[in-house]
Amino acid sequence: MKAFVESLSDLIENWGMVGFGLIFLGSIFNEFSIFNALNISVLNINLFPYLLGLMLGLVAKYRGRWI
C-alpha cells in the first residue's frame, strides 16, 4: 500500500501542471468558447478548449515553468 501511495504521489507531482492545464485552463477556455457563434458542442462542452488547456499543460511540464 505504501508503494501505491508513493507512486500516486510521484504521478501527481510530475504531471500536476498537465492536470491543471487540462482541468482549470480547459474549463476557462470552454467558458470563453460559449460566446463563439460557431460553437458545435454536446451538452455545452466543447472538446477544443480542453485540448488547448492540455497542450499548454504539456508545454509547461516540459519547460518546467508556465509560459
C-alpha angles and dihedrals in degrees: 000000000000091000090052093051091047092049091048090049091051091048093052092045094050099040100033095109091051092051091047091051093048098046107027104030091036092056092048091050089046090055091052091047091060087074090057112105092211094056108143106186146143115235090351093295116120119195098213097071091052091049089051090051090048091051092050089049092051091049090050091049094053094042091047093230141051121275 
